[in-house]
Amino acid sequence: MIDKIRDLDRKRTDALHSVGDRWRALPKWQRVLSFVAFVIFLYYLPLLGIPGLTWLRTDSISGGSNWAGVLFTCAVYVLVAIGLNVVIGLAGLLDLGYIGFFAIGAYAVALFGSVNSPVVQWIQAEFNLPTTWAVAWAICVFIALVMSLISGVILGWPTLRLRGDYLAIVTLGFGEIIRIVARNLEGVTRGPQGISAIPGPEGPPSPDNQIFGLVDVKPWYWLAISVVLLMVFAVRRLENSRVGRSWLAIREDEDAAAVMGVYPFKFKLWAFAIGAALGGFAGFLFASRYAFIDPTQFNVNLSILFVAMVVVGGSGNMVGVSVGAVLLAYLPERFREVADYRWLAFGLAMVLVMILRPQGLIPSGRRARELKDRAAEAEEAPAHV
Amino acid sequence: MQGDLVNFADLFSHIGQHTVDGLSKGAIYALIALGYTLVYGVLRLINFAHSEVFMVGTFAVLGLWTALGVENNPPLGQAVLFLVLGLIVAAIASGGTALAIERVAYRPLRRKNAPPLIFLITAIGLSLVLVEIFGLVLPKLLGDLVPSMFGRGRIILGMPTIIEQKTLFTIGNTDINNIQLIVIVSAVAMMVVLDRFINRTRYGRGVRAVAQNPETAALMGVNQERVIMLIFVLGGIMAGAAALLWGMRFGFTQNSIGFVLGLKAFTAAVLGGIGNLRGALLGGLFLGIVEVYGATIFASNWEDVIAFVVLVIVLMFRPTGILGESLGRARA
């Protein structure tokens, strides 16, 4: 049975590789043109009306959820996956507390942008500002980015000297700490009540919001997909830079990298901070769209879902993790009857993928070779544990 | 909320009481921590799914007591019988689960010499699967058959009180009750037995040999696969014992009970020096006490944060724990 699955999988990857080879063999103008077409398709997605493809829409099933809303969620998760991919896939640091950064980004806009937040109310009282005053949304972007970046450094500074698996547990604890702090610090975060009236680009939710309202989600999706495309571009540049190559070197062999003059701690901290900032940005978009957050939204399961997106999709490969994120966000929404089983399915998927294909569904070539090497070593020395 | 955010007065006036409370909590952490420490000591990997081994144990105890129709406060003779049966069933269930985890998840990965990160991710997936089996699959399958256990899924399930809690003796203003005493004494006894087993018997020597140097041990005729199975089973049995004690002391379970408890037990193992059996006991008891003190000083809803903060601090300043890493080096 397992051999059969392996066989099918091999055929699938061969097909994938040949598609990849053909793609690279195309003349440049054709590649550019198809990429532009793909981007246009992404922007067109919420309006999807192509016969035969409309069954993709989540509102085509009875009682299905808002299609644009699901697309928005997918886009936010893709942003999360891209950020987490920098940490797990490129630098090889297993971060199980990524939800903490997501929460920090969300709380940043909530605490500074909402008129209901104790922080804003305190500022109003202190500086005699009108009760409608709050920090503008555009400024909250920077606050969210800076706060999550700093929290990444604060968490990374003491813990990044640890071995990989210790780091995983510590970060898991960090995610929980953020949630418990958000729940318990009632004077700042309003505790379990949560914070409402979180602003969007047009200010707090109100009937005069024409574009970024609560009902029509399409503009939110377009905003999120724009951010995603921007970040994909930025991370791609980073990946091919000196920093990106250092990450790969550290992931593959930290000691060898250190010997060759790459200071692992510095680059690991960079990966952590950049990943954290991306996670914070995703949380920021998420909170702005829903205009309400409370601590229960940032639980451990979601954090594990994030990790699942990256490892199932194919850690180290941006296309892979994006596909993983879309699948894991979209499938439970489209197939509502099995939505109850989604955590079970994520768990099973993680186990199966790790045992059968540790490089993920759409692997990064380099990582696949790395794992093959280790397997070959195991063949040579069967006594090794 | 205001004013009593930091409350030292209560801590000092009842310090004995808090210490006993903490010790009886820490003893349970210590028993679970053994599972982490044994596996880490031999395989150098953190068995993330160990918390679910404990969870299965608590369900086994609850299932047994439900099947036997145990009522609250049975007569002493019956109570002892129920406890012994509970220990056996929990040990079998947890040991079996641990063994199954090893077979399903770790063995295929070991064959491929996978990097440690992959073991960890597999274990996370497996622990999610186990949690969901007890919260979703079993309730759907057995909900009508055993409504008291799986009727509504994912809810907190109460366990019958086997031994009523009463104060045995008082030292100063510290009341020591029977359950606390049983928990601490039996946990320490189990640890001593395990320590003896590892340090004095043939099987234990095999474990220590593999922990120290797997290749040489294999050359000397130690069957590595058997040693690995043995440590998983031993860890599972200890988790089963912890599950029984948990049932006596706290009297409830839930499908998601393992997560926080597992993290704390792991913290205990790291505190004492992961890979070191005696360290696990020390770490567990210490963590239990710190947690109860901390919960008194701050508010009890900060309790879980305290364990994590302790973990971070320990890893920062002494990553090898109080006693250092040593399963193989302990008088090998």
Interface residues (C-beta under 8 A of the other chain):
Chain A: G92 L94 L96 P158 T159 L162 G164 D165 Y166 A168 I169 V170 L172 G173 F174 E176 I177 I180 V181 R183 N184 E186 V300 N301 I304 V307 A308 V311 D340 Y341 W343 L344 F346 G347 L348 A349 M350 V351 M354 I355 P358 L371 R374 A375 E377 A378 A381 A383 H384 V385
Chain B: M1 V42 L43 L45 I46 V104 A105 P108 L109 R110 R111 K112 N113 A114 P115 P116 L117 I118 L120 I121 T122 I124 G125 L126 S127 L128 V129 V131 E132 I133 L136 V137 V210 P214 E215 A218 L219 Q224 I228 F259 V260 L263 F266 V270 A299 N301 W302 D304 V305 A307 F308 V309 L311 V312 L315 M316 P319
